[in-house]
Amino acid sequence: MSNTEQSVQFFDATLFLDTEEVLRLTGLSPRELAELVDLGLLQDLDQGRYAGHVVRVGRRAAQLREVFELDTSGLALAVSLLARIEDLEARVRDLSLRLPR
């Protein structure tokens, strides 16, 4: 695992990045970043300032673009559906831990 990958694991809402940092860390193009912000997948806090957690979402979008050759709308849909699946899986795990054994 590279240093960049290790540092990304610790990005959260308390860390703020500028546009250039987000582009460098995610592999998205400036056009893709702007479109994903317009589609509501990524949130631009104020004129080119982003919360650190957008790196994880942006990287996932970039990976999906590479693997499936999706356009930006497809990326937004795929990433949001994957996030929903992860949320549902976490809920199932939580509920299964509450079941009597």
N, C-alpha and C positions, 0 to 999 in steps of 0.2 A: 504494500500500500504506500503510495507516495505521500510526501508531506502535505500536499494540497488536499488529498483525499482525507487524511487524518484531521486536518484543521476544519474541513467542512462538517465533520460530524458534530462539532461543537457550536456551529452557528445556530443562533436562535433569535427570538424577537428582541433581545436586549443589545444585539450587535447591529450596527448600521453600516451599509456599504454604499458606495457611489456606483453610478452606471458602469463605469469602466471596470470596476472590481467584479460586479455581477457578470458582465460579459466575459471577462477572463476566466472566472471560476466555473461558469456554466457551459460555455461553448456555444451559447446562443449568438445569433447575429443581432445587430442593433434593431433591424426591422422586426425580427422575431420577438425580441424583448418588448418592443413597443406594441406589437399586435397582442401578445399575451397579456400585457397590462390592459389594453383596450377591451379584451375579452373577459377580463376579471380574474384570470388565473393567477396573475402576479399583481401585487399591490405596490405602486409607487407612492411612497409616503408624502413626498413633496419635491417635485422637480428633480428627479434623478437620485433620490435617496431611498434605499430599500432596507427593510429588516433582513437580518442575516438568514432567516429561514427560507427566503426565496431562492437561495442557492440550491437547496435540496430539490425543490420543485423544478427549478430551471434546468438542473442537471438531468432530472428524469425526463423532462420534455426533450432535451437535446439527444438523449439516448434513444428515445422513441422515434425521433425524427430520423436518426441514422439507421435504426433497425427496420422500421416500417415505411420510411419515406413519406411520412405524414405531412400535410400542410399545417399551418398554424391552428386552424380551427379544429382539425383532427387531433393535434397535440393537446389542445385545451380540453377536449372531450375525453381523450384517453387518460390524461393525468387526473382529471377530476373523478373519473370512474374508478381508477386505481386507488385514489385516496379514500373513496367511499368504501371500497372493498376492504381496505386495511382497517378502517373504522369499524365495519361490521365484524370482521374477524376478531378484533380486540374485544368487542362486546360479547361475542360468543365465548371467547376464552374467559372473560370475567364471569359470565353467567355459569359456565361449566365449573368454575372454582367454587361457586356458591352452592352447588348441588350437594346433597348429602351423599356420603360414600359408604 
